[in-house]
């Protein structure tokens, strides 16, 4: 099978190479070829190590890590629909729920990939560059972090905005300083707030329309001064209303394990985000001015997109801090700001999106300060060493 596929690409390659009839589509052909096979190019001079795990393979690993959250999210879409509708006879039937959720998620995924990849391919052709691989993950993430009732046309506009303004204007994958998936969510949040917050956006009432059933998330209940109606166990499992694939802690942890074992994501960032959120939660517990501040700190890990953001969004290697010390600072501040926004400002009950985007902006400054501090420390050490040797 693989030999036949390799032969198929080799047969087409001259047509898309320089001098061929379709040479102007060379970057498009290269994208499909390297998606199936590892590139066989090596550097022309100097020492180098050729690794089969290129950027495409790394991105695919992230997609695989997201699959548990995606599958659970699909099931939970159907589960939330059936327990909130008269059709409760089916609410505990696994395949009914999964099929309903699959049919709701499929259009969101299709729109995200069609719009995003079309723009990516167009920019690659115009620039005569290779097609960037980053959208393999971004296109998967965008539908996972929005409400299931998000209209497709709004998702299309947000995806286009994220790819063009959030990434391509800076030069494409590796050059952007903001996480593109969060840029899309922020665009939706500020452009169409009634579709991204409130009690009527989390549960789909019908299969293809945009009508919804009213149901509050735990974060919305706390912002309104109420205690969460869901138990800690329900929030840990993920059987609560929320963004399509952010609710299950179990599914997110499975993805985190794969990312850590493969070395794709930084454990320093994951751990520091959790520590920062916990420290801020404990501080609010000590203040205890209202019911939200008295909420046990670990509840913040179970609600909203805190853990999903810590595992899949904050660890984006392009937009996160690069130095080891910088990663600790970057992650701690994300966790601190996320819980602070949740508790202090009820207008933004989630907090994770804005805190990650804020720290994306400061990540280069954090790295600069860390590097500058190390340089000064080494200079002082060198001066002391030279003085001692002079004696």
N, C-alpha and C positions, 0 to 999 in steps of 0.2 A: 504494500500500500504506500509506504513512505517513498520507496524507489519510484513508483509511478507518479507520485505527486512531485518529487524532485525533478523527474524527467519533464513533467508538464511545465514547471517553471523555467527549466533550462531551455525548453523549446521556444517559449515566449520571450525570453530575455532579450535576444537580439532586436526584436521589434521595438522594445522600450529603451534600448541602450542608445548611446550617442550615434547618430547617423541612421537610426531606424525610423520607420514611418510614424511611430507613436512615441518618439523620444521625449516629447513635451509632457508626457504622462509618466516619465521615469520615476518620479518620487512616489506616485501612487502605486506603481508596480512594486517598487522596493518595499513599501509599507506592507503589502500583502505577502511578499516573499519572506521578509524577516519576521512576520508574525508566525509563519509556519516553520521556519528554519532559522537557526542561529547564523548571523552574518559570518562569512569566512574571510573578512578583511582584517588585516593586522596593520600596526603602525609601520612606517617605512624606515625609521631610524631610531636608535636609542634602545634602551632596555624596556621591555614591556611584558605583561602577563596577559595571556588570552584566556578569558573566563567565559564559559557557556552561559552564565547568568548575566545577561545584558539587561538593559533598561526594560525591554519588553517582558522578559522573564520575571523581573522584579515586580513589575506592575501586575502581571497575571497572578503572582503569589498573593498580592494584596487583594485582588478580586476573589481568589479562592478563600482567603480569610474572611471576606465579607459574606460569603454564601450562607453560613449558619444564621447570621442576623437577617439576611434576605428571606430565607425560607421561613424562619419564625415570624418575620414581619408579614409575609403573605398569609400565613395561617391566622395570625392575630387580627388581620383586617377582616377576615371572614368571621372569626370568633366574636369580635366586637359587634359586627353587623347583626349576627344572629341572636346574641343575647339582648340586644337593644331593640330588636324588631319582633313582630308577632310570630316569626318563624322559629321560635325557640326550640322546636322539636329537633332541629338540626344542629343546635349550637355545640353539642358535644361530639359531633361526627367529624372526625379529622379531615376526611377528604372533601366534604362539603366546604369546610372553612378554607382549606388550602386552595381549592379550585376557585372559589370566589375571590380570594386575595390575589391569586395568580392573574385572573382576568382583569383585576383592578390595577395591578402593578405593571402588567405587560405594556399598556399604552404609555405609561410614564417612562419606562425604560426605553421604549422605541423612540419616543420624541426626543429624549435626552441624547441618545446616541446619534440619531439621524441629523439633528440640528448641529450638535457639537462636532461630529466627524466631518460633516459637509464643510463647515467653516475651517476646520483643521486642514483638510485636504486642499481647500481653496488657497489658504495662506501658503501651504507648502509648494503648490504649483506656481504661485505668483513669485515666491522668493527663490524657487529652484532649490529648495532644501528638502531634506528627508522629513517625512511625516512624524511629528512628535508622538511619543507613546503615552504621555501623561493622561490623555483623555480616556484611556482604557479604565482607569480608576475613577476619574472625575465623573464620567458618564454613568457609572454604576452608583456613585455616592449621591448625586443630586436627587434622584427619586427616593432615596432611602431616608433623607432628612427633611422631607416636606410632608404636609398632611396628605392623606390619601385622596381628599376631595379637591386638590389643587387642579384648576382647569388646565387642559393641555396647552392652550395658547399662551397662558401665563408662564408655564414651565418652559415653553419654547423660547419666549422672549428672555427669560432669566438665564437660560443656558447660553443663548447667543451673547448676552451681556457679559457673562462670566468668561467665556472663551475669548471674546474680542477685547473687552476693556480690562478684564482681570488677568489675561495672560498674553495674548498675541501682541498687543501694543508694546509689551516689554521685551518681546523677542521670542516668545513661546516657552515650552517646557524647560525649566531650569533657570529662567530669567524672571519669572513672576515672584513678587514678594508677598502676595496674598493667596490664601488657599482658594482655588477657583470654585470648588463646590460650596464653600461658605459664602463666597461672593454672590453666587446664584441665590442662596437662601436669604442673604441680607437684602438683595434686590427685591425679592418677593415680599420680605417682611416690611420694608419701608414703602414699597410701591402699592402693594395690595394687602394692607394689614388685616382686613376682615377675613381674608382667605388663609391667613397664617396664624391667627390667634383667636381666642374666644372658645366657646363651648360647642359650636356648631360645625367645626371643620374636621373633627377627628374620626368620625364614624360615617361610612358611606351607607346611605339608605337604599340605593338602587345600584344596578350593575354598571350602567354606562353614563348616567346623568351625574349632576353635581349636587343633588339634594343631600342633606345630611341629617343625622339624628343628634340632638343636643346631648352632650356628655362632657363633663369637665375632667381635665387631667389632674393628677395630684398637685402639680405646681400651681395650676390655676386655682385650685381649692385653697391652697395655702396663701396665695396672693390675695384672695378674697377674705382672709381671716378665718378660714375653716380648717379643720383637721382633715387629712387625706382619708377618703372613704375606703381606699384600697389598703390591704395589709402589707407589711414589709415583704412577706413571702410572695404575694401577688406581684409586687413591684420587682422582686428579684427574678421571678420567672418571666415576667413581662406581659401578663394578661391584663393590661391596662390601656386606656386610650393614650395616643401619642403619635408622634411622627412615625411614618410607616415601618421603619426597621430599627428604631432606637430604644425600644422598651425592654428587651430581654438582656439582663445582665449575664445570664448563662451563655447565650449565643455570642455576645460580645467577648466574653472571656475565652471562648473557644478560638475565636479569631485572633485574640491577643497572644495566645499560646503559639499559634502558627507563626505569627509575625516575629515573636521573640526567638523561637527555635531557628527560624530561617535567617535571623539577623537583619531583617528588612527594616524593622522599627526599633527605636531607641528605648531601652528599658528605663533609662534615666528620666526621659520626658514623661513616660507613663507613670512612673512611681512618684515623681515630683508633683505632677498635676494632682494625683490622689492625696499626697501629703499636704499640698497647699490648700486644697478644698477642706480636708479634715481639720487643719489648723484654724482656718477661718470659721468653720462650723463650731469648733470648741470655744473659740473666742466669743462668738455670739451666744453660745450656751452659758458662758460665764456672765455675760451682760444680762441676758434673759429679760429684756424689756417687753417682749410680746411673745405670743405663741409661736410665731415663726422662728424667732431666735432660740426658743427653748426646744426646737425640733432636734432630736438626736443627730449628731453630725454625719453619721453614716447613711442617713436617709438621703442626703444629697447625692450620694453615689448611685442610688437606686432610682431616682426620679429624673425625668427629662433626658437630655442627651449628654449628661456629664461624662459617663463612662465611655460612651460611643465617641465623644469628642476627644477624650484622653487617649484612646487607643488608635483611632483611625484619622483624626483630623489634626490634633496637635503634633503628631509624630511625622507629619509630611516633611520629608528630608529637604525639600526646596525652600519652604517658608519658615522652618523652625531654625533655632540657633544651631550652630555647627560645632562649637567647642564643647568639651565635656562639662566644664563649669558653667558655661552659658546655658546648656540644656537644663541644668538644675534650676538656675535662676528663672529661665523662660517657663518651665513647667510649674514651678511654685507660684509664680505670678498669675498664670492662667487659672489655676485652681482657686487662688485667693480672690481674684476678680470675679470669677464665675459665681461663687457663693455670695460674695458681697452684692453683686447686681441682683441676684435672686431675692435676697432678704431685704435690702434697703430700698430698691426701686421696683415696686410692684408692676410698673408699666412694662418691664422686661422680665417676666417670670422665669425665662430659661437662663439667660446669662452666659451660657457656654459659647455661643456663636460670637457674641461681641467681644468676649475676653480673648478668644483665640485670634480674631482678626486684629484686635488691638496689639497683642503681643507679636503677631506677624510683622507689624510695623516697627516694633522695637527690637526684633531679633538681631538685625545687623548691628545696632548700637550696642546691644549686650555683648555680642562677639567682639566688637571693636574694643570695648572696655576691658574685657577679659584678656585679649591679646596684648593691649597696651600695658596692662598691669604686669603680665608675665615678662614683657620686654624690660620694663623698669626694674623688676625684681632681679632679672639676670644681669642687667647693667650694674646694679648695686653689688651683686655677688662678684662680678668680674673686677670691680674697683677694689673691693675688699681683698680679693685674691691677689691682685697686682701689688697692693700695699704690703701684704704679708710677705710676698716673694721678694720685694725690694729690701725688706729688713734682713 
